[in-house]
C-alpha cells in the first residue's frame, strides 16, 4: 500500500489515542474510558471532542462503523487506519530515541 502519510500526520494526541483504542472495535463511551486509562489520565475526551474525531476519521476512511447496538455505534480501524497509526508510532519512536540520546549526552 503506497500511502501519502502527510495527508494524515502528525496526529493530535487525542486522535492518536482514539485510533490506538480502536485497534479493538468499541463504542464511544467505552473508548473514552479506555483513552483515559491508557493515557494515565493525561487525555480526557468529552463527547463533543470524541464525535468530532470520529467524524474526521470516518471522512478520511481511517475508521469505519462496524455495528450499532441500541444507540451505541461501534467503530474500528480500517486497514488504512492501521497503516497510518503504525507510521505515527514509528515517528514517535524516532522522536523518543532522539530525546533519550540527548539526555544521555548531557
MMTF fields as JSON, N, C-alpha, C and O atoms, coordinates in Angstrom:
{
  "mmtfVersion": "1.0.0",
  "mmtfProducer": "UNKNOWN",
  "numBonds": 423,
  "numAtoms": 424,
  "numGroups": 106,
  "numChains": 1,
  "numModels": 1,
  "chainsPerModel": [1],
  "groupsPerChain": [106],
  "chainIdList": ["A"],
  "bondAtomList": [4, 2, 8, 6, 12, 10, 16, 14, 20, 18, 24, 22, 28, 26, 32, 30, 36, 34, 40, 38, 44, 42, 48, 46, 52, 50, 56, 54, 60, 58, 64, 62, 68, 66, 72, 70, 76, 74, 80, 78, 84, 82, 88, 86, 92, 90, 96, 94, 100, 98, 104, 102, 108, 106, 112, 110, 116, 114, 120, 118, 124, 122, 128, 126, 132, 130, 136, 134, 140, 138, 144, 142, 148, 146, 152, 150, 156, 154, 160, 158, 164, 162, 168, 166, 172, 170, 176, 174, 180, 178, 184, 182, 188, 186, 192, 190, 196, 194, 200, 198, 204, 202, 208, 206, 212, 210, 216, 214, 220, 218, 224, 222, 228, 226, 232, 230, 236, 234, 240, 238, 244, 242, 248, 246, 252, 250, 256, 254, 260, 258, 264, 262, 268, 266, 272, 270, 276, 274, 280, 278, 284, 282, 288, 286, 292, 290, 296, 294, 300, 298, 304, 302, 308, 306, 312, 310, 316, 314, 320, 318, 324, 322, 328, 326, 332, 330, 336, 334, 340, 338, 344, 342, 348, 346, 352, 350, 356, 354, 360, 358, 364, 362, 368, 366, 372, 370, 376, 374, 380, 378, 384, 382, 388, 386, 392, 390, 396, 394, 400, 398, 404, 402, 408, 406, 412, 410, 416, 414, 420, 418],
  "bondOrderList": [1, 1, 1, 1, 1, 1, 1, 1, 1, 1, 1, 1, 1, 1, 1, 1, 1, 1, 1, 1, 1, 1, 1, 1, 1, 1, 1, 1, 1, 1, 1, 1, 1, 1, 1, 1, 1, 1, 1, 1, 1, 1, 1, 1, 1, 1, 1, 1, 1, 1, 1, 1, 1, 1, 1, 1, 1, 1, 1, 1, 1, 1, 1, 1, 1, 1, 1, 1, 1, 1, 1, 1, 1, 1, 1, 1, 1, 1, 1, 1, 1, 1, 1, 1, 1, 1, 1, 1, 1, 1, 1, 1, 1, 1, 1, 1, 1, 1, 1, 1, 1, 1, 1, 1, 1],
  "groupList": [{"groupName": "UNK", "atomNameList": ["N", "CA", "C", "O"], "elementList": ["N", "C", "C", "O"], "formalChargeList": [0, 0, 0, 0], "bondAtomList": [1, 0, 2, 1, 3, 2], "bondOrderList": [1, 1, 2], "singleLetterCode": "X", "chemCompType": "L-PEPTIDE LINKING"}],
  "groupTypeList": [0, 0, 0, 0, 0, 0, 0, 0, 0, 0, 0, 0, 0, 0, 0, 0, 0, 0, 0, 0, 0, 0, 0, 0, 0, 0, 0, 0, 0, 0, 0, 0, 0, 0, 0, 0, 0, 0, 0, 0, 0, 0, 0, 0, 0, 0, 0, 0, 0, 0, 0, 0, 0, 0, 0, 0, 0, 0, 0, 0, 0, 0, 0, 0, 0, 0, 0, 0, 0, 0, 0, 0, 0, 0, 0, 0, 0, 0, 0, 0, 0, 0, 0, 0, 0, 0, 0, 0, 0, 0, 0, 0, 0, 0, 0, 0, 0, 0, 0, 0, 0, 0, 0, 0, 0, 0],
  "groupIdList": [1, 2, 3, 4, 5, 6, 7, 8, 9, 10, 11, 12, 13, 14, 15, 16, 17, 18, 19, 20, 21, 22, 23, 24, 25, 26, 27, 28, 29, 30, 31, 32, 33, 34, 35, 36, 37, 38, 39, 40, 41, 42, 43, 44, 45, 46, 47, 48, 49, 50, 51, 52, 53, 54, 55, 56, 57, 58, 59, 60, 61, 62, 63, 64, 65, 66, 67, 68, 69, 70, 71, 72, 73, 74, 75, 76, 77, 78, 79, 80, 81, 82, 83, 84, 85, 86, 87, 88, 89, 90, 91, 92, 93, 94, 95, 96, 97, 98, 99, 100, 101, 102, 103, 104, 105, 106],
  "secStructList": [7, 7, 7, 7, 4, 4, 4, 6, 7, 1, 7, 7, 2, 2, 2, 2, 2, 2, 2, 2, 2, 6, 6, 1, 7, 3, 3, 2, 2, 2, 2, 2, 2, 2, 2, 2, 2, 2, 6, 6, 6, 1, 7, 7, 7, 7, 2, 2, 2, 2, 2, 2, 2, 2, 2, 2, 2, 2, 2, 6, 6, 1, 3, 3, 3, 3, 3, 3, 3, 6, 6, 3, 3, 3, 3, 3, 3, 7, 2, 2, 2, 2, 2, 2, 2, 2, 2, 2, 2, 2, 2, 2, 2, 2, 2, 2, 2, 2, 2, 2, 2, 2, 2, 2, 2, 7],
  "xCoordList": [0.86, 0.0, 0.908, 1.685, 0.807, 1.584, 0.732, -0.228, 1.084, 0.253, 1.014, 2.192, 0.343, 0.898, 0.539, -0.515, 1.43, 1.141, 0.989, 0.359, 1.554, 1.469, 0.023, -0.27, -0.876, -2.302, -2.913, -3.933, -2.315, -2.905, -2.087, -2.637, -0.799, 0.107, 0.675, 0.777, 1.044, 1.008, -0.407, -1.233, -0.665, -1.939, -1.895, -0.853, -3.023, -3.112, -3.071, -3.291, -2.793, -2.734, -4.077, -4.112, -5.167, -6.494, -6.768, -7.262, -6.451, -6.689, -5.824, -6.285, -4.578, -3.692, -4.306, -4.366, -4.76, -5.322, -6.631, -6.893, -7.453, -8.687, -8.341, -8.918, -7.399, -7.015, -6.373, -6.638, -5.543, -4.906, -5.953, -5.862, -6.938, -8.005, -8.817, -9.292, -8.98, -9.808, -9.101, -9.6, -7.945, -7.365, -8.283, -8.196, -9.163, -10.255, -11.548, -11.675, -12.505, -13.753, -14.433, -14.516, -14.918, -15.655, -16.522, -16.375, -17.43, -18.316, -17.717, -16.743, -18.313, -17.772, -17.494, -16.404, -18.475, -18.278, -17.136, -16.306, -17.093, -16.003, -14.666, -13.658, -14.667, -13.446, -12.963, -11.765, -13.877, -13.489, -12.82, -11.816, -13.353, -12.768, -11.397, -10.462, -11.286, -10.029, -8.932, -7.803, -9.25, -8.265, -7.803, -6.61, -8.723, -8.356, -7.402, -6.42, -7.694, -6.852, -5.486, -4.456, -5.472, -4.21, -3.293, -2.074, -3.867, -3.052, -2.738, -2.197, -3.068, -2.865, -3.517, -2.987, -4.687, -5.456, -4.993, -5.571, -3.961, -3.456, -4.305, -4.219, -5.12, -6.029, -7.429, -7.701, -8.304, -9.697, -10.557, -10.531, -11.309, -12.146, -13.573, -14.161, -14.128, -15.549, -16.282, -15.66, -17.603, -18.37, -18.2, -18.089, -18.177, -18.038, -16.725, -16.69, -15.65, -14.327, -14.293, -13.821, -14.793, -14.758, -15.521, -15.012, -16.727, -17.513, -16.981, -17.191, -16.3, -15.585, -14.458, -14.275, -13.694, -12.604, -13.178, -12.645, -14.265, -14.9, -15.28, -15.016, -15.895, -16.325, -15.159, -15.234, -14.08, -12.888, -12.279, -11.955, -12.124, -11.512, -12.368, -11.833, -13.694, -14.572, -14.417, -14.331, -14.381, -14.215, -12.9, -12.821, -11.868, -10.555, -10.433, -9.386, -11.484, -11.52, -10.495, -9.966, -10.218, -9.3, -10.042, -9.461, -11.339, -12.185, -13.487, -13.827, -14.198, -15.493, -16.419, -15.98, -17.702, -18.701, -18.933, -19.26, -18.765, -18.897, -20.166, -20.551, -20.822, -22.052, -22.781, -22.22, -24.041, -24.815, -25.632, -26.479, -25.372, -26.05, -26.899, -26.366, -28.205, -29.132, -28.75, -28.845, -28.329, -27.915, -26.402, -25.888, -25.693, -24.228, -23.65, -23.916, -22.854, -22.189, -20.804, -20.06, -20.468, -19.187, -18.293, -18.679, -17.086, -16.138, -14.894, -14.575, -14.197, -12.932, -12.033, -12.506, -10.73, -9.775, -9.934, -10.222, -9.748, -9.657, -8.199, -7.336, -7.929, -6.539, -5.706, -4.556, -6.278, -5.585, -5.324, -4.243, -6.304, -6.145, -5.018, -4.24, -4.933, -3.857, -2.497, -1.543, -2.398, -1.13, -0.732, 0.436, -1.698, -1.413, -0.992, -0.044, -1.675, -1.305, 0.105, 0.886, 0.437, 1.781, 2.844, 3.916, 2.563, 3.515, 3.677, 4.787, 2.578, 2.676, 3.525, 4.347, 3.343, 4.138, 5.616, 6.48, 5.911, 7.297, 7.915, 9.055, 7.168, 7.662, 7.889, 8.876, 6.978, 7.125, 8.345, 9.045, 8.603, 9.777, 11.067, 12.0, 11.133, 12.305, 12.479, 13.588, 11.373, 11.44, 11.939, 12.791, 11.407, 11.799, 13.261, 13.973, 13.722, 15.137, 16.042, 17.071, 15.657, 16.448, 16.466, 17.51, 15.333, 15.255, 16.117, 16.825, 16.053, 16.877, 18.363, 19.162, 18.736, 20.156, 20.65, 21.775, 19.842, 20.248, 20.36, 21.263, 19.445, 19.508, 20.756, 21.382, 21.123, 22.318, 23.599, 24.626, 23.554, 24.726, 25.007, 26.133, 23.955, 24.071, 24.765, 24.932],
  "yCoordList": [-1.176, 0.0, 1.241, 1.443, 2.059, 3.285, 4.44, 4.851, 4.962, 5.958, 7.269, 7.28, 8.366, 9.695, 10.066, 10.645, 9.725, 9.926, 11.392, 11.704, 12.302, 13.723, 14.22, 15.262, 13.489, 13.845, 13.593, 14.195, 12.719, 12.28, 12.665, 12.787, 12.855, 13.026, 14.429, 15.102, 14.88, 14.162, 14.129, 14.995, 13.123, 13.001, 13.833, 13.934, 14.427, 15.08, 13.988, 12.812, 14.382, 13.41, 12.696, 11.478, 13.436, 12.832, 11.847, 10.745, 12.242, 11.363, 10.111, 9.011, 10.274, 9.127, 8.116, 6.922, 8.596, 7.672, 7.043, 5.878, 7.788, 7.211, 6.076, 4.992, 6.33, 5.287, 4.101, 2.952, 4.364, 3.283, 2.421, 1.193, 3.06, 2.314, 1.495, 0.409, 2.009, 1.326, 0.173, -0.341, -0.231, -1.474, -2.643, -3.731, -2.39, -3.308, -2.527, -1.439, -3.028, -2.283, -1.94, -2.774, -0.703, -0.305, 0.908, 1.586, 1.17, 2.329, 3.496, 3.34, 4.649, 5.894, 5.932, 6.324, 5.526, 5.624, 4.725, 5.139, 3.493, 2.575, 3.152, 3.027, 3.784, 4.367, 5.516, 5.637, 6.353, 7.464, 6.921, 7.473, 5.868, 5.259, 4.643, 4.771, 3.982, 3.338, 4.386, 4.189, 5.487, 6.548, 7.135, 7.372, 7.37, 7.907, 6.957, 7.389, 5.666, 4.655, 4.549, 4.572, 4.432, 4.279, 5.479, 5.323, 6.668, 7.885, 8.259, 9.336, 7.391, 7.653, 8.967, 9.716, 9.231, 10.418, 11.7, 12.759, 11.634, 12.859, 13.3, 14.452, 12.397, 12.743, 12.309, 11.12, 13.281, 13.008, 13.556, 14.753, 12.687, 13.081, 13.316, 12.479, 14.445, 14.688, 14.189, 13.929, 14.054, 13.559, 14.418, 13.876, 15.723, 16.6, 16.383, 16.294, 16.299, 16.058, 14.691, 14.555, 13.682, 12.325, 12.218, 11.645, 12.756, 12.612, 13.485, 13.173, 14.568, 15.339, 14.528, 14.516, 13.843, 12.973, 11.838, 11.533, 11.206, 10.137, 10.633, 9.955, 11.808, 12.359, 12.556, 12.19, 13.134, 13.364, 12.049, 11.89, 11.107, 9.823, 9.034, 8.34, 9.138, 8.459, 9.078, 8.355, 10.405, 11.085, 10.703, 10.592, 10.502, 10.13, 8.627, 8.163, 7.871, 6.409, 5.695, 4.649, 6.275, 5.647, 4.763, 3.846, 5.047, 4.193, 3.948, 4.657, 2.934, 2.599, 2.109, 1.463, 2.425, 1.9, 0.442, 0.121, -0.446, -1.886, -2.482, -3.597, -1.742, -2.242, -1.1, -0.032, -1.353, -0.401, -1.215, -2.016, -1.003, -1.745, -0.748, 0.12, -0.869, 0.117, 1.468, 1.637, 2.425, 3.715, 3.839, 4.901, 2.797, 2.841, 2.38, 1.27, 3.259, 2.923, 2.38, 2.978, 1.255, 0.603, 0.872, 0.624, 1.386, 1.732, 0.851, 0.293, 0.741, 0.006, 0.686, 1.4, 0.45, 0.956, 0.218, -0.979, 0.934, 0.306, -0.111, 0.193, -0.797, -1.145, 0.12, 0.167, 1.148, 2.422, 3.034, 3.566, 2.958, 3.486, 2.782, 3.42, 1.469, 0.71, 1.138, 1.251, 1.377, 1.792, 3.189, 3.433, 4.099, 5.464, 5.431, 6.117, 4.651, 4.533, 3.972, 4.468, 2.956, 2.365, 3.391, 3.426, 4.213, 5.243, 6.305, 6.781, 6.677, 7.632, 7.051, 7.762, 5.786, 5.131, 5.128, 5.394, 4.83, 4.849, 6.232, 6.352, 7.263, 8.636, 8.984, 9.635, 8.551, 8.819, 8.095, 8.636, 6.871, 6.125, 6.857, 6.901, 7.427, 8.205, 9.41, 9.706, 10.102, 11.264, 10.857, 11.528, 9.766, 9.293, 8.869, 9.169, 8.177, 7.792, 9.026, 9.042, 10.05, 11.282, 11.981, 12.47, 12.03, 12.666, 11.92, 12.538, 10.602, 9.802, 9.988, 10.078, 10.045, 10.238, 11.579, 11.675, 12.597, 13.918, 13.951, 14.581, 13.274, 13.223, 12.51, 12.926, 11.436, 10.675, 11.412, 11.196, 12.272, 13.039, 14.208, 14.698, 14.636, 15.818, 15.514, 16.405],
  "zCoordList": [0.0, 0.0, 0.0, 0.933, -1.037, -1.152, -0.635, -1.288, 0.541, 1.223, 1.346, 1.702, 1.053, 1.307, 2.75, 3.011, 3.673, 5.095, 5.47, 6.48, 4.675, 5.02, 5.021, 5.606, 4.375, 4.405, 5.775, 6.112, 6.569, 7.83, 9.062, 10.156, 8.895, 10.027, 10.095, 9.069, 11.27, 12.546, 13.121, 12.829, 13.934, 14.629, 15.898, 16.547, 16.249, 17.564, 18.632, 18.34, 19.844, 20.936, 21.097, 21.275, 21.037, 21.179, 20.045, 20.283, 18.817, 17.668, 17.759, 17.453, 18.176, 18.347, 19.317, 19.02, 20.475, 21.464, 20.994, 21.294, 20.266, 19.723, 18.766, 18.844, 17.867, 16.909, 17.611, 17.256, 18.591, 19.338, 20.039, 20.026, 20.644, 21.324, 20.331, 20.663, 19.11, 18.122, 17.412, 16.412, 17.924, 17.41, 17.789, 17.22, 18.765, 19.1, 18.913, 19.475, 18.156, 17.941, 19.263, 20.164, 19.368, 20.566, 20.295, 19.277, 21.226, 21.12, 21.899, 22.636, 21.721, 22.244, 23.736, 24.153, 24.551, 25.997, 26.461, 27.271, 25.946, 26.31, 25.854, 26.549, 24.686, 24.152, 25.036, 25.293, 25.499, 26.388, 27.651, 28.102, 28.212, 29.407, 29.095, 29.885, 27.953, 27.56, 27.355, 27.802, 26.689, 26.451, 27.775, 27.964, 28.684, 29.996, 30.708, 31.313, 30.632, 31.272, 30.597, 31.272, 29.263, 28.533, 28.722, 28.806, 28.789, 28.884, 30.323, 30.578, 31.262, 32.698, 33.105, 33.926, 32.507, 32.86, 32.19, 32.435, 31.346, 30.718, 29.525, 29.099, 28.984, 27.899, 28.313, 28.484, 28.47, 28.811, 27.684, 27.397, 27.056, 25.922, 26.371, 27.056, 25.989, 26.174, 24.942, 23.912, 25.039, 23.898, 22.642, 21.542, 22.782, 21.623, 20.902, 19.674, 21.66, 21.072, 20.406, 19.277, 21.106, 20.578, 19.267, 18.303, 19.215, 17.996, 16.873, 15.7, 17.205, 16.187, 15.58, 14.363, 16.44, 15.969, 15.123, 14.056, 15.592, 14.818, 13.419, 12.426, 13.342, 12.06, 11.114, 9.941, 11.623, 10.803, 10.34, 9.163, 11.263, 10.914, 9.924, 9.059, 10.046, 9.075, 7.691, 6.699, 7.613, 6.316, 5.665, 4.442, 6.469, 5.95, 5.686, 5.235, 5.961, 5.789, 6.673, 6.299, 7.858, 8.808, 9.81, 10.39, 10.009, 10.837, 10.089, 9.142, 10.536, 9.941, 11.049, 12.0, 10.914, 11.857, 11.504, 10.362, 12.482, 12.231, 12.817, 12.463, 13.716, 14.331, 15.007, 15.255, 15.297, 16.093, 17.074, 16.679, 18.366, 19.417, 20.19, 20.881, 20.079, 20.624, 20.038, 18.823, 20.831, 20.272, 20.211, 19.859, 20.539, 20.565, 19.232, 18.77, 18.625, 17.372, 17.697, 18.474, 17.104, 17.329, 16.121, 14.978, 16.397, 15.35, 15.434, 16.483, 14.291, 14.234, 13.205, 12.321, 13.339, 12.357, 11.037, 11.014, 9.949, 8.636, 8.42, 9.244, 7.323, 7.012, 6.834, 7.268, 6.198, 6.049, 7.424, 7.674, 8.306, 9.661, 10.407, 11.116, 10.244, 10.896, 10.369, 11.138, 9.064, 8.46, 8.943, 9.246, 9.013, 9.481, 10.945, 11.327, 11.764, 13.175, 13.316, 14.127, 12.546, 12.603, 12.211, 12.814, 11.222, 10.807, 11.9, 12.139, 12.562, 13.667, 14.792, 15.37, 15.11, 16.152, 15.756, 16.592, 14.497, 14.016, 14.203, 14.65, 13.863, 14.018, 15.492, 15.836, 16.353, 17.793, 18.359, 19.214, 17.884, 18.348, 17.976, 18.778, 16.783, 16.374, 17.293, 17.737, 17.575, 18.464, 19.85, 20.433, 20.367, 21.694, 21.716, 22.675, 20.68, 20.588, 20.595, 21.271, 19.848, 19.815, 21.169, 21.601, 21.833, 23.147, 24.162, 24.958, 24.131, 25.063, 24.787, 25.719, 23.514, 23.151, 23.665, 24.157, 23.56, 24.052, 25.567, 26.118, 26.233, 27.706, 28.178, 29.152, 27.493, 27.908, 27.571, 28.215, 26.579, 26.171, 27.122, 27.22, 27.816, 28.694, 30.006, 30.838]
}
